[in-house]
């Protein structure tokens, strides 16, 4: 069985109640249910969320050490965390997939959200499709 790490950054633990006009009304449990139901046979989903940058970085190290693909929604860390970017680069440098995802379209929002320090090292980026951004990323990282 292979495991895909689905990592979520700050404030995403508030999905369902935080800005439903931007992020929708579904929460992380709903996302987990969607991904588990969408996973190919033999694929396990390990969905995590933290508001702590260091914890997120350590989870990326774990992905490298355990040889797991990553679906990463860095949330606010997207725009400024070079430490997170460097840890994410370890994933792709280890020839593992790392897909950056966003529920909303950052380019349709405030100007400061238009820049991602992670995108340049990610395998790919999917944004603006709600939870389908994650589902499409899962399809990609688990394609035969």
N, C-alpha and C positions, 0 to 999 in steps of 0.2 A: 504494500500500500504506500502511495506517495502522499505527502502532506503539502498543502499550499498554505503559507502564512498570509493572512489578511490583516494588515496592520493599519490602525486608525489613530491619528493624532488628536491634539487637544480639541476639546469641546464636542467631539463627535459622540461622546457618551450621552449627550443631551439631545441626540436625534429624536424626533417625534414631538419634542416640545420647543426646541430652539428654532426660531425663524422658519416655521412650516411653509411660508410662502417661498422660501429659497430652497429648503432641504426636504420638504414634504413632511408627512405625518408619521411615516414609518420609523421604527427605532432599530437599534443594533440587533435585537433578537429577531426582528423581521428580516433583516439582512442575512443573518446566519441561516434562517429557515430557507430563504431564497437560494443561497449558495449551496447549501447541503442538497437541496432538491435538484439543483442544476449540475452538480458535480458528476463527472464521468465515473463509472464503476472503478473502484480501487483508489479513488481520490478522497482524501480526508481534508476537511476545512478546519483550520485553527485560526479563529477570528479573535483579535485582541484590540483593546483600546486603552490609550493612556494619555494623560495630560502632561506627562513627564518626558522631556526630551531625552534624557539619559537612558530611561527604560526603553524607549523606541530604538535608540542606537544599539543597545545591547540585544534587542530582538533581531536586528539586522545582522549582528555578529553571529547569532544563533543560526540564522538562515544559511549563512556561509558554512559554518561548522557542520550543520546537519544536512547540507545540500538541498535546501528547499527553495522553490520559487516563491516570489513575494508579490502580493498586490498591496500597494502602499498608498494610503490617503494621508499625506503628511499634514493636511489641514493648514493651520496658520504657519507651521514650520516651513511650509513650501517656499515662502517668500524671503526667508532670511537665514535659515539654519544651515550654515556651511558644515557644521559638525555632522548633521544628519545627511547632507549631500555626500560627504566623504565616506560615511558608513554605508550608504546606499551604493556608492561606487564599488565597494568591496564585493557586493553581491554580483553586479554585472561583470566585474573583472574576474570573478570565479566562474564565468560562463553560465550563470544562472539568470533566469528571467526576473526582471523587476518591472512591473507595470505601475506607473503612477496613475491614480484615479482621483477624480473629483466628482461629487454629486452634482454640483452646479457648474456652470461655465464661468471660470474665473475671468475670462476676457470680456464677459458681458457685465462685469461688476466693477467695483472701485479700481482705480488705476493701480494702486499698490498691489492688487491681486494679479496683475497681468504678468508678473515675473515669477518664474519658478527656478530655484537653484538646483532642483532635482531633475528636471526634464532632460537636460543635456546628457545625463549619465544613465537615464532610464532606458530600458529596452523599448518602451512605448508609453504613450500617454492617452488616456481616454477620459473625457470630461464632458459634463453637461447633460448626461443621460440618466440622471438619478441613479437608482440602484442598478440599472442596466449597465452602467459603467463598470461595476464590479463583475457582473455576470459575463460581459464580453471579455474582460481581462481574464477571468477564470477559463473561459473557452480557449483563449489564446495560450495561456501557460500550460494547459493540459492537453493541447492538441497532439494527436498521435504523430 
